[in-house]
Amino acid sequence: MTQATFRVHVDPDKCQGHNRCYSVSPELFELDDLGMSSEIGTGIVPAGLIAQARLAEANCPEHAVSVTETAP
Amino acid sequence: MTSRHPPVQDWATDFDHTDPGWVGDPYPIWDNLRQRCPVAHTDRYGGMWLPLTHELVSEVAYDTENFTSRSVVVSERRPGPDDLPAPIGLAPPITSDPPFHAIVRRMLLPAFSPKAIAALEPFTRELCRELLAATAGRPSFDAAAEYARHIPVRVIVRFLGFPQEDADLMRRFIHETMEDVDRSPEEREAVLEEHEAYFDAQIEDHIVHPRDDLTSFLIGAEIDGSKLSEAHIRGTLTLLMIAGIDTTWSAIGASLWHLARHLEDRRRLAGDPELMSTAIEEFLRAYAPVTMARLVARDFDFHGHPFKEGDWLLLPFPAANRDPEAFENPGVVQLDRARNRHAAFGLGRHRCLGSNLARMELRVALEEWLARYPDFELSDPSAVTWSAGQVRGPRTLPVAIGRNGG
């Protein structure tokens, strides 16, 4: 049985380095030397971290974090 | 804090952020205005606007065309022709506009990244423990004057590389810059000159004796192959001092004020350290200390209001954080609020440079306090006083330590 794929993405034009996504879910995001965030790797969210990804999205003051769902 | 201005008649048309009513409890004023206006105006300070909704505050924060950051502290004295022009401004990068802003900010960001700030945590924790140890055995004391206010100033003084014994001097400078905003232009001029002289002496000392701190970092820094001007360095040092001390002191104090008045929250947080991460964000949302300001850059129509070049605009992130359109039950502090897109550190390109430092200090200050004093309450609620101006926090906070504490 296949499942939907969740992917998380940080828009680099919107990210201002609030660091909220990283503190909610360090498994999904990484910070550069300036403290700006990006998704780790391709941004594919492991099944156990979907709620974390949603929280990261819901806590970004700049609306820079998005979670997209691709149907199987 | 008493205002030198006449009492406010109508908050929608005559507001004043130094009025005792605003200073004591601004939230009902903002809630009322948000429904009535939601952009208030006053003729005071030569003319000033105040948007109250999260949407309008965001719009202004993101609009660097129609609004300039050339001055971000409202006073009777506007930047004059002899002041540094935008895009640099008096205290770069907070007073800088694009594109210069991004260049200066980029230069500073690595010094404030979470990794860089983590290095200051052991010093901060040790400092908190020392301050608390000095209160040992006392049934009551002033948590603002004896605890909260010492933490950010000592951390920033260390960060900048100034003598630790100058901490009191720094606090006076901040008070004069941020709270005495309704003095005459001549009085303010004299005060600012004294501040400049102090910073010039520190810069001079660091040029002669370079060391591993932020002042030496700024002296050595280059933009496009050129060293920073002395005025630029002084401006940035002034900014870091002002922005890094009063603000976090206020956040620590307001959080303790809340915990002193809410037994359930105090017990939950003392008993469940996991709760600290959401609790800190919730304290920052509900009691966001910092209201910024902008100057209108050119004449234009803002949602039906005739904004004129040179008008002040007060940018109340704390009011945005209390907007029911953006936050569920905004007036209620929920320590486990999971969805919290608060704007305590601002929005857009001027996001508080020191937000990682502020969060670290707030977290460590609360952790150490609760470890030592899990049980405490206000000993005299009527004696609590709040700062006036654009940074809001308790300046007198008498607490009584419970039997289980200390």
Interface residues (C-beta under 8 A of the other chain):
Chain A: Q16 G17 H18 N19 R20 Y22 S23 L31 D33 L34 G35 L55 A58 N59 C60 P61 E62 H63
Chain B: R106 L109 P110 F112 S113 P114 K115 S277 E281 A338 R339 N340 R341 H342 A343 F345 L347 G348 R349 R351 S355 N356 R359
